[in-house]
Amino acid sequence: MLSLIFIVASASHFFNIEKTVSRIENANMGFIGNSLGSPETAVILSGIVMFVAGVSLLIGFKTRIAALVLLAVLIPITLTIQVGQMATLGPLFKNIALLGGLLFFSINSKIQKQ
């Protein structure tokens, strides 16, 4: 269930690129979204990563790696979009809860040997 939010969010990154870029540009900490190049590129790349890692987490394939990758994507998203938006603390704490779930899977997943 944790993975579904990332899979659904990836669709927004693919089909609502302009809206997502606008959120970055209007965020108090939007400069973080520009640190990797153009916001459009960051939105598309993060969408791809969220989809692939989200599906991996959903099906239980390499869950530890998938959770760590999603952590690496969610932290800059949270810092860029949610931090500094004091009027909307709910989404910030939702992301903090997601980070906790991802930490759980990154720590408690079985190590797969292949």
N, C-alpha and C positions, 0 to 999 in steps of 0.2 A: 504493500500500500504506500509505503514511503516513496517508492520510485515513481508513482503516477504523477506527482506534482511536477517532477522534472520532465517527464515525457510530454505532459500537457503544455508546460511552459516552453518547451522546445518548439512546439507548433506555433506559438505566438512569436517566437524569434524568427521563424521562417516566413510566416504569412502576415505579420504586422511589424515589419522591420522599421518603418518610419515612426510608428507610435513608440516602439521600444527605444529607438535612438532619441526621440524627443524627450522621453523620460530621463535618459542619461543626461542630455544637454540641459534640462531644467532642474536637475538635482543639485543640492548644495555641494555635494562632493563629486560632481560630474567629471571633474578632471581625472579621476581614477579611471573612468571608462575610456578616456582618450590616451591612456598611458601605453596601450598596446597597438596604437595606430588609430585608424579611423573607427568611430563608433559602429559604423555599419559592419565592418570586418569583425569587430569584437562580438557584435550581436549574432552574426551568422556562425562564427566559430563556437561561441558558447552554446548556441542552439544545437549544433552538431554534437558537441561533447555531452550536453545534457541528454540528448536522445539516446546516443550509444551507451553511455554509462547508466542511464535510467533503465533501459531495456536489459542491460547486463545485470543490474541489481534485481530487477523484476524476476528474471528467470533463474537467478542464483548462480550466474556464471562469473567467477572472479569477483565475488562480492566485496572483498576487502579492497581490491584495486578500484572497483567502480565507486565505492563509498569515498575513497581518498580523492579520486578525480572529481567527484561531485562536490566534495569539501573545497577543493582548490578553485572550483568555479563559483561556488556559492559565497565564499568569503568576499571577493571583490564586488560581486553583485550587491551583497548586503551593505558593504561599506559605501558603495556608490549611490545606491538608490534609497536605502532605508535610514542610514545614519544621517542625522541632521534634519530629519523630517519629524520633528517633535509632535506635529499634529496627528500623525498616523503611527503610533507606537505598535499597533496590532501587527502590521506586516513585519516590523523589526523583530518582535518576539516570536512570530511564526518562523522566521528564518533562523532564529536562535534555537528553536525547538527542532527544526530540520537538521541543523548542525549537530545537535545532540543525538538524533537518530543516526546520522551518518557516522558519528564517532562510535556509536554502539556497534554498528556493522564493521567498521574498520578495526575495531579491537576484538570483537567476538566471532569473526568469521573463521571458518576452518581454513587452514593453509592448504591449498591444493597443490599437490605435486604431480607434475606431468612429465 
